[in-house]
Amino acid sequence: MSMPSIETLLVVVVLAPLVGAVLNGLFSRFLKHSTVSLLGVGAPVVAFAAALLAVIQWLPLRASLPDASVTVMLFKWIEAGPIVIDASLYLDPLSAVMILVVTGIGSLIHLYSVGYMHDDSSYARYFSHLNLFTFSMLLLVLGRSLLLLFVGWEGVGLCSYLLIGFWFTDMDKAIAGKKAFIVNRIGDFGFLLALFFLLFHLNGTLDVPSLRQAVADPTSVFNTDTAMVTLVTLLLFVGATGKSAQIPLYVWLPDAMAGPTPVSALIHAATMVTAGVYMIARLNFLFVLAPVSMAVIASVGAVTAIFAASIGLVQNDIKKVLAYSTVSQLGYMILGVGVGAFGAGVFHLMTHAFFKACLFLGAGSVIHAMAGEQDIRKMGGLAKKMPFTRWTFLISTMAIAGVPFLSGFFSKDEILFKTLTYHHVSGVVPEWLSVVWFALALGAALMTAMYMFRLYFLTFSGEQRDHHAHPHESPATMTIPLVVLAIGAALAGYLGLPDPSLNVWEHLLAPVFGAAEESILATGSHALELGLMGVSTVVALTGIGLAWWLYRGAGQQVPARIAASMSGLHRLLSNKYYVDEIYDTLVIRPLKAYAHFLWKWIDVGLIDGIMVNGPARLLSAVGGAGRRLATGDVQGYAAALVVGLAVIVFLFL
């Protein structure tokens, strides 16, 4: 039996999760619990198997033709005058990496969910939404057209609303889902405006290869109108700040912790939050034409990285610590693509998917064992009682902290090195900015090591502080994914070793990013990179040492005394810089007041009062007056007739 073609396999990759979503969504009342599990987990597993087979078949093409790609034309989508847009799937090195990450890690999260959500009353609805989320993300990364990418983009936004607010009977969780939906719509508006500009300048197509060809033409508007390209790329970045949770649109992501923990892992690790990074990497050839936009992107990424890391230092909810960690690590990815190190940004995206998924699922295992408790101050002593969770959590904590020879060490170091040494050939952006970005990223790395090992020590070390709970190791459906993800967190970084001759990652993605990186001047040497690896190692070990001294060596009284002596700063960080309160004062309340004015005075007063209810009341009054004349009294009718005739005669005479 011959192997299915790449085209067939790509269709299976996309449709398998959609079929799972439809079956569990429409026929849940007829399905057994085990059938729901089989469909829910089987759909992403089938998608992963198909993705793996498609990539295996594609690799020989890649070996013989470096820029080899595969297009699957599904159907003619839009034909309106000059606008012709097909629904087509597109496999190239970047989308190949993304479909393996999304389906592989997504499959593990689905398997974990079988144990975590086993007793939930809406089990089938959960898997239906989770499968739909996976389908949307796959459509996003495989779409050849920016419009098909945008459909997937909106799909993950919708599914995030459904999954974050999954337990919608709890008002706080419902509000968190609504917040994610609304904040993402703000970013999506910028993305949509950019698509309109591109549609106009591309003569009716949004095909990515066509856009690449247009950019390659030195006489095209993309090379002659810098202001237009800068505007379009900044609008695209507005969309990225929503999906990839950058300042100022990051506020939805910490509240996304209201959803089930596997949802947090799926959203924060391999899918939705990486969409903005992927989009910038996909359109790398366009962004390098706008050095000002790239400087803005890098600046926002660096500030977001250290901003979120500082908040993570004082959070006590185990999932909130990981949420702000995600915002910070996304800042690293955005910084990477902002300085022109597109491969490094996507490399950190891939390694982060492993260790952050493992950390979130490990947190879910702890919460499951602690009967729903999420406050790390009430934990402790779990190492002996939950060995699988403890060791996998520790490996991933070391990886995100940048401990040498684990995945995060390689990907984070590459971003730091290229941040310092990459400069746009235009010379528009001053080189001293690179030093500022590097310093901010290094500060974020120190804080990351501190808050992550604070989290580990308070959760697993010492003695158990809450004796009401009786923690135990989670079932195999939850621990097996943890082990697989921990192995990935340990080893995935070896795809991108700092030696150019051994860097498989850079060689694989060279056809996607090679042309764009010609616009970037690389001034660093291999010796400098090795030196910076030493610096980042010292920074990571310093952060770990400080966390150990504060939360293991010196006892709890020292952190308490530090917090008391710096009460203003501690309060500022604990309240997350009061950003939500500022938004509430400057945006939400004025909008509510304006909406109330529109409702009361324009809708009810003007439209309903004068244009709808006013005429109705007038007709009712006239009808009421006429009704009073219809008394049924014959003598009264005769008298009225005589009076009427008299009036008519008088008027004529």
C-alpha positions in Angstrom: 0.0 0.0 0.0 1.5 3.3 -1.1 1.8 6.2 1.2 -0.8 9.1 0.8 0.5 12.1 -1.1 1.7 15.2 0.7 -1.4 17.0 -0.5 -3.8 14.4 0.9 -1.9 14.4 4.2 -2.1 18.2 4.6 -5.9 18.0 4.1 -6.0 15.3 6.8 -3.9 17.5 9.1 -6.5 20.3 8.9 -9.7 18.3 8.8 -9.0 15.7 11.5 -9.5 18.2 14.4 -12.5 19.7 12.7 -14.2 16.3 12.4 -13.5 15.7 16.1 -15.0 19.0 17.0 -18.1 18.5 14.9 -18.8 14.9 16.2 -18.3 15.8 19.9 -20.1 19.1 19.5 -23.2 17.8 17.7 -23.6 14.3 18.9 -22.4 14.5 22.5 -25.7 13.2 24.0 -25.4 10.0 22.0 -21.7 9.3 22.7 -20.2 7.4 25.6 -17.6 9.0 27.8 -14.9 6.7 26.3 -16.0 7.6 22.8 -15.7 11.3 23.5 -12.2 10.7 24.8 -11.3 8.6 21.7 -12.6 11.2 19.3 -11.1 14.2 21.3 -7.6 12.7 21.6 -7.7 10.7 18.4 -8.3 13.8 16.2 -5.1 15.7 17.0 -3.1 12.4 17.1 -4.2 11.6 13.6 -3.3 15.2 12.6 0.1 14.8 14.1 0.7 11.5 12.3 -0.4 13.0 9.0 1.8 16.1 9.6 4.8 13.8 10.4 4.3 11.8 7.3 3.9 14.9 5.2 7.1 16.4 6.5 9.0 13.1 6.0 7.9 13.1 2.4 8.7 16.8 1.9 12.2 16.6 3.3 13.7 14.9 0.2 12.2 17.7 -1.9 13.8 20.2 0.5 17.2 18.5 0.2 17.1 18.7 -3.6 15.5 22.1 -3.9 16.2 24.4 -0.9 13.1 26.6 -1.4 10.8 23.6 -2.1 7.2 24.2 -1.0 3.9 22.4 -1.5 0.5 24.1 -2.3 -2.8 22.3 -1.9 -5.6 24.2 -3.7 -8.9 23.4 -1.9 -11.3 25.6 -3.8 -11.8 28.9 -5.4 -12.9 31.1 -2.5 -13.4 34.7 -3.7 -13.8 36.0 -7.3 -15.1 39.6 -7.4 -13.7 41.6 -10.3 -9.9 41.9 -9.9 -10.0 40.2 -6.5 -9.2 36.5 -6.8 -8.4 34.6 -3.6 -8.1 30.8 -3.3 -8.4 28.7 -0.2 -5.1 26.9 -0.4 -2.8 25.2 2.1 1.0 25.9 2.0 3.8 23.7 3.3 7.3 25.2 3.6 10.0 25.0 6.3 8.2 27.4 8.6 4.7 25.9 8.3 6.3 22.4 8.6 7.8 23.3 12.0 4.6 24.9 13.2 2.3 22.0 12.3 4.5 19.5 14.1 4.6 21.8 17.2 0.9 22.4 17.2 -0.2 18.9 16.6 2.5 17.2 18.6 2.2 19.3 21.8 -1.5 19.7 21.2 -1.9 15.9 21.2 -0.2 15.6 24.6 -2.4 18.3 26.0 -5.5 16.5 24.8 -4.3 13.2 26.3 -3.6 15.0 29.6 -7.1 16.5 29.5 -8.6 13.0 29.7 -7.4 12.7 33.3 -7.8 16.3 34.3 -11.3 16.8 33.0 -12.6 13.3 33.5 -15.4 14.2 35.9 -16.5 17.4 34.3 -20.2 17.5 33.3 -19.4 19.2 30.0 -16.6 16.8 29.0 -17.7 16.5 25.3 -18.1 20.3 24.9 -14.6 20.7 26.3 -13.1 18.4 23.7 -15.2 19.9 20.9 -13.8 23.4 21.7 -10.3 22.1 22.1 -10.4 20.3 18.7 -11.8 23.4 17.1 -9.0 25.4 18.6 -6.4 23.1 17.1 -8.2 23.2 13.7 -8.1 27.0 13.7 -4.4 27.2 14.6 -3.6 24.7 11.8 -5.5 26.8 9.3 -3.6 29.8 10.5 -0.2 28.3 10.0 -1.0 26.5 6.8 -2.9 29.2 5.0 -1.2 30.3 1.8 -3.3 33.4 1.7 -3.3 36.1 4.4 -7.1 36.0 4.3 -7.1 32.3 5.1 -4.5 32.9 7.8 -6.9 35.6 9.2 -9.8 33.1 9.3 -7.6 30.9 11.5 -6.5 34.0 13.4 -10.2 34.8 14.2 -10.9 31.1 14.9 -8.4 30.9 17.7 -9.7 34.1 19.1 -13.2 32.7 19.2 -12.1 29.4 20.7 -10.1 31.2 23.4 -13.3 32.9 24.4 -15.1 29.6 24.6 -12.3 27.8 26.5 -11.3 30.6 28.9 -14.9 31.1 29.8 -15.6 27.3 29.7 -17.1 27.3 33.3 -19.3 30.3 32.3 -21.7 29.9 35.3 -18.8 31.4 37.3 -19.1 35.2 36.5 -15.4 35.8 37.0 -14.5 33.1 34.4 -17.1 34.4 32.0 -15.7 37.9 32.3 -12.2 36.6 31.7 -13.3 35.0 28.5 -15.1 38.2 27.4 -12.0 40.2 28.2 -9.8 38.0 26.0 -12.3 38.2 23.1 -12.6 42.1 23.3 -8.9 42.8 23.7 -8.1 40.6 20.7 -10.7 42.3 18.6 -8.8 45.6 19.2 -5.6 44.0 17.8 -7.5 42.3 15.0 -8.9 45.6 13.8 -5.3 46.8 13.1 -4.6 43.5 11.3 -7.7 43.9 9.1 -6.7 47.5 8.1 -3.3 46.2 7.0 -5.0 43.5 4.9 -7.0 46.2 3.1 -3.9 48.2 2.3 -2.1 45.1 1.0 -5.2 44.0 -1.0 -5.2 47.4 -2.7 -1.4 47.4 -3.5 -1.3 43.7 -4.6 -4.0 44.1 -7.2 -6.6 42.0 -5.6 -4.7 39.1 -4.0 -3.4 38.3 -0.5 -1.3 35.4 -1.5 2.0 35.2 0.5 4.3 34.1 -2.3 2.8 36.8 -4.5 3.5 39.4 -1.8 7.1 38.0 -1.6 7.5 38.5 -5.4 6.0 42.0 -5.2 8.5 42.9 -2.5 11.4 41.5 -4.6 10.6 44.0 -7.4 12.6 47.2 -6.7 10.1 49.3 -8.6 7.1 48.2 -6.5 5.4 50.5 -4.0 6.8 48.3 -1.2 10.3 49.5 -2.1 9.5 53.1 -3.1 7.0 54.2 -0.4 8.6 53.7 3.0 5.8 55.5 4.8 3.2 53.0 3.4 5.3 49.9 4.3 5.9 51.4 7.8 2.2 52.0 8.3 1.2 48.5 7.1 3.8 46.7 9.2 2.8 48.7 12.3 -0.8 47.8 11.7 0.1 44.2 11.4 2.1 44.5 14.7 -1.0 45.9 16.4 -2.6 42.5 15.6 0.4 40.7 16.9 0.3 42.6 20.2 -3.2 41.3 20.8 -2.5 37.6 19.9 1.0 37.5 21.3 0.1 39.5 24.5 2.5 42.5 24.2 2.2 45.9 25.8 -0.4 47.4 25.7 -2.7 44.5 24.8 -1.3 41.8 27.1 -3.9 42.3 29.8 -6.1 39.4 28.6 -3.5 36.7 29.0 -3.1 36.6 32.8 -6.9 36.5 33.2 -7.0 33.5 30.8 -6.0 31.4 33.8 -9.7 31.2 34.5 -10.0 28.4 32.0 -9.1 24.8 32.7 -5.4 24.3 33.2 -4.9 22.2 29.9 -6.5 25.2 28.1 -3.9 27.4 29.7 -1.2 25.1 28.4 -2.6 25.0 24.9 -3.1 28.8 24.6 0.1 29.8 26.3 2.5 27.2 24.8 2.0 26.0 21.3 -0.9 27.8 19.8 -2.7 31.1 20.1 0.0 33.3 21.8 2.5 32.3 19.2 0.3 33.5 16.3 1.6 37.0 16.3 5.3 35.8 16.3 4.5 33.4 13.5 2.8 36.2 11.4 5.8 38.5 11.7 8.1 35.7 10.8 6.0 34.7 7.9 6.0 38.2 6.5 9.7 38.8 7.3 10.4 40.0 3.8 7.9 42.8 4.3 9.0 43.9 7.8 12.7 44.3 6.9 11.6 47.0 4.5 10.4 49.1 7.5 13.4 49.5 9.9 11.4 52.0 12.1 8.6 49.3 12.5 11.2 46.7 13.5 12.7 49.1 16.1 9.2 49.6 17.5 8.7 45.8 17.6 12.0 45.1 19.3 11.4 47.9 21.8 7.9 46.6 22.7 9.3 43.1 23.0 12.2 44.0 25.3 10.0 46.2 27.6 7.3 43.5 27.7 9.9 40.9 28.7 11.2 42.8 31.7 7.8 44.3 32.6 6.0 41.0 32.9 9.0 39.3 34.6 9.0 41.9 37.4 5.3 41.2 38.0 6.0 37.4 38.1 8.5 37.9 41.0 5.7 38.5 43.5 2.7 36.5 42.2 1.4 33.8 44.5 -1.1 32.0 42.3 0.9 29.1 40.6 -0.9 29.7 37.2 -0.5 33.5 37.4 3.3 33.1 37.8 3.3 31.0 34.7 1.0 33.4 32.9 3.3 36.4 33.4 6.2 34.2 32.5 4.5 33.5 29.2 4.1 37.2 28.5 7.8 37.7 29.3 8.9 34.9 27.0 6.7 36.2 24.2 8.6 39.5 24.7 11.8 37.6 24.0 10.3 36.1 20.8 9.0 39.5 19.6 12.4 41.1 20.4 14.1 38.3 18.3 12.0 39.0 15.2 12.2 42.7 15.8 15.9 42.8 15.5 15.8 40.7 12.4 16.7 37.3 14.0 13.6 35.6 12.7 15.0 32.1 13.0 16.0 32.8 16.6 12.5 34.1 17.5 10.8 31.0 16.0 13.5 28.8 17.7 12.5 30.2 21.1 8.9 29.7 20.1 9.5 26.0 19.6 11.6 25.4 22.7 9.1 27.5 24.8 6.3 25.3 23.6 7.9 22.3 25.2 8.9 23.7 28.6 5.9 26.0 29.1 3.4 23.3 28.2 5.2 21.0 30.7 5.1 23.7 33.4 1.4 24.4 32.9 0.5 20.7 32.9 2.7 20.3 35.9 0.9 23.1 37.6 -2.4 21.4 36.7 -1.1 18.1 38.3 -0.3 20.0 41.5 -3.7 21.7 41.6 -5.3 18.4 40.9 -3.4 16.8 43.8 -4.1 19.8 46.1 -7.9 19.6 45.6 -8.0 22.9 43.6 -5.5 24.9 45.7 -3.5 27.4 43.6 -1.7 29.5 46.2 2.0 28.4 46.3 2.2 29.7 49.9 0.0 26.9 51.0 2.0 24.2 49.2 5.4 22.8 49.8 6.8 19.3 50.4 5.3 17.8 47.2 8.6 16.5 45.9 8.3 13.1 47.6 4.6 12.7 47.0 4.6 13.7 43.3 8.0 12.5 41.9 7.0 12.5 38.2 5.5 15.9 38.5 8.4 17.2 40.5 11.2 16.1 38.2 9.5 17.1 35.0 8.6 20.5 36.5 12.2 20.9 37.6 13.6 20.1 34.2 11.3 22.6 32.5 12.0 25.3 35.2 15.8 24.9 34.5 15.1 25.1 30.8 13.1 28.4 31.0 15.7 29.8 33.5 18.5 29.2 30.9 20.5 26.6 32.7 23.2 25.4 30.4 22.6 22.6 27.9 18.8 22.6 28.2 16.6 23.9 25.4 15.9 27.4 26.8 19.6 28.0 27.2 20.3 27.7 23.5 17.3 29.6 22.2 17.4 32.4 24.7 21.2 32.9 24.3 20.7 33.1 20.5 18.2 36.0 20.9 20.5 37.8 23.4 23.5 37.4 21.1 21.6 38.6 17.9 19.9 41.4 19.8 23.3 42.9 20.6 25.0 42.2 17.2 22.2 42.6 14.6 21.7 46.0 13.0 19.6 47.1 10.0 21.7 48.0 7.0 19.7 51.2 6.5 21.3 52.8 9.5 18.0 54.4 10.4 18.0 52.8 13.9 20.8 53.9 16.2 23.1 51.1 17.3 22.9 52.1 21.0 19.3 50.9 21.0 20.7 47.3 20.7 22.6 47.7 23.9 19.4 48.9 25.7 17.4 46.0 24.3 20.1 43.6 25.4 20.3 45.0 28.9 16.5 44.8 29.3 16.5 41.2 28.0 19.3 40.2 30.4 17.5 41.8 33.3 14.4 39.7 32.3 16.5 36.6 32.2 17.7 37.2 35.8 14.2 37.8 37.0 13.0 34.7 35.2 15.4 32.4 37.0 14.4 34.0 40.3 10.7 33.8 40.0 10.7 30.3 38.4 12.8 28.8 41.2 10.8 30.7 43.8 7.8 28.9 42.3 9.6 25.5 42.4 11.0 25.9 45.9 7.7 27.0 47.4 5.7 24.3 45.6 7.9 21.2 46.0 10.6 21.8 48.6 10.4 22.0 52.4 7.4 20.8 54.4 3.8 20.8 53.4 2.2 24.0 54.7 -1.5 23.1 54.1 -2.3 19.8 56.0 -5.9 19.8 54.8 -4.9 18.4 51.4 -3.7 14.9 50.8 -1.5 15.2 47.6 -0.8 12.2 45.5 0.7 11.6 42.0 -1.6 12.2 39.1 -2.8 9.3 36.8 -0.7 8.1 33.9 -2.8 10.0 31.3 -1.4 13.1 33.0 2.1 12.1 33.9 3.0 10.5 30.5 2.6 13.9 28.6 4.7 15.5 31.4 7.6 13.1 30.8 7.4 13.5 27.0 7.3 17.3 27.2 10.2 17.3 29.8 12.3 15.3 27.3 11.6 17.9 24.7 12.4 20.7 27.1 15.7 19.1 27.7 16.7 18.2 24.1 14.9 20.5 21.7 17.6 23.1 21.9 20.2 20.8 20.2 18.5 21.6 16.9 20.0 25.1 17.1 23.5 24.6 18.4 25.7 27.8 18.2 28.1 26.2 15.7 26.9 27.1 12.2 28.0 23.7 10.8 25.8 22.0 13.4 22.8 24.3 13.5 20.1 22.2 11.9 17.4 24.8 12.7 19.1 27.7 10.9 19.8 25.4 7.8 16.2 24.3 7.7 14.7 27.7 7.8 17.3 29.5 5.7 15.0 29.5 2.6 12.3 31.4 4.5 14.5 33.9 6.3 17.6 34.0 4.3 16.6 36.8 1.9 15.3 39.0 4.7 18.3 38.6 6.8 20.4 40.1 3.9 18.9 43.4 5.2 20.5 42.8 8.6 24.1 43.5 9.3 25.6 40.9 11.7 28.6 42.3 13.5 29.1 39.5 16.1 31.8 36.8 16.2 31.6 33.2 17.3 33.9 34.1 20.2 31.5 36.9 21.3 28.6 34.5 21.2 30.5 32.0 23.4 31.3 34.8 25.8 27.7 35.9 26.0 26.7 32.3 26.7 29.0 32.5 29.7 27.3 35.8 30.8 23.8 34.4 30.5 24.9 31.3 32.4 26.2 33.5 35.3 22.9 35.5 35.2 20.8 32.4 35.3 22.8 30.8 38.2 22.7 34.2 40.1 18.9 34.2 39.8 18.7 30.6 41.0 21.1 31.3 43.9 19.0 34.3 45.0 15.8 32.3 44.9 17.4 29.5 46.9 18.8 31.9 49.5 15.5 33.7 49.9 13.1 30.7 49.9 15.3 27.8 51.1 18.4 29.0 52.8 17.3 32.1 54.8 13.8 31.1 55.6 10.5 32.9 55.0 11.3 35.9 57.3 13.8 37.4 54.9 11.4 37.8 51.9 8.8 39.2 54.3 11.3 41.7 55.7 12.4 42.7 52.1 8.7 43.1 51.1 8.1 45.3 54.2 11.1 47.5 53.6 10.2 48.0 50.0 6.4 48.1 50.6 5.7 50.6 47.9 7.5 48.7 45.2 6.1 45.4 46.4 2.5 46.8 46.4 3.1 48.2 42.9 4.3 44.8 41.6 1.6 42.9 43.5 -1.1 45.0 41.9 0.6 44.6 38.4 1.5 48.3 38.1 -2.3 49.0 38.4 -2.6 48.6 34.6 -6.1 47.1 34.8 -7.2 49.9 37.1 -5.8 52.5 34.7 -7.6 50.9 31.8 -10.8 50.8 33.9 -10.5 54.5 34.7 -9.3 55.8 31.3 -11.1 53.4 28.9 -13.8 51.2 30.4 -15.7 53.7 32.5 -15.8 56.4 29.9 -17.0 53.9 27.3 -19.6 52.7 29.7 -20.7 56.3 30.4 -20.8 57.1 26.7 -22.7 53.9 26.0 -25.2 54.8 28.7 -25.7 58.2 27.2 -26.2 56.8 23.7 -28.8 54.3 25.1 -30.7 56.7 27.3 -30.8 59.9 25.3 -30.2 58.8 21.7 -31.8 55.3 21.5 -34.6 55.6 24.1 -35.1 59.3 24.0 -34.6 60.3 20.4 -35.0 57.2 18.3 -37.7 55.4 20.4 -39.3 58.6 21.8 -39.7 60.7 18.7 -39.4 58.3 15.7 -40.9 55.0 17.1 -42.9 55.5 20.3 -43.9 59.1 19.6 -46.0 58.4 16.4 -47.4 55.3 18.1 -48.6 57.4 21.1 -50.1 60.0 18.7 -52.0 57.4 16.8 -53.1 55.8 20.0 -54.4 59.2 21.3 -56.2 59.9 18.0 -57.7 56.4 18.1 -58.7 56.9 21.8 -60.5 60.1 20.9 -62.3 58.5 18.0 -63.3 55.6 20.2 -65.1 58.0 22.6 -67.3 59.1 19.7 -68.5 55.5 19.0 -71.0 55.4 22.0 -73.8 53.4 20.4 -76.4 56.1 21.2 -78.6 56.6 18.1 -79.8 60.0 19.3 -76.3 61.1 19.8 -75.4 60.0 16.2 -78.4 62.0 14.9 -77.4 65.1 16.8 -73.8 64.8 15.5 -75.2 64.4 12.0 -77.3 67.6 12.3 -74.4 69.6 13.7 -72.1 68.3 11.0 -74.5 69.3 8.2 -74.9 72.7 9.8 -71.2 73.2 9.8 -70.9 72.2 6.2 -73.8 74.5 5.1 -72.2 77.4 7.1 -68.8 76.8 5.4 -70.3 76.9 1.9 -72.6 79.9 2.5 
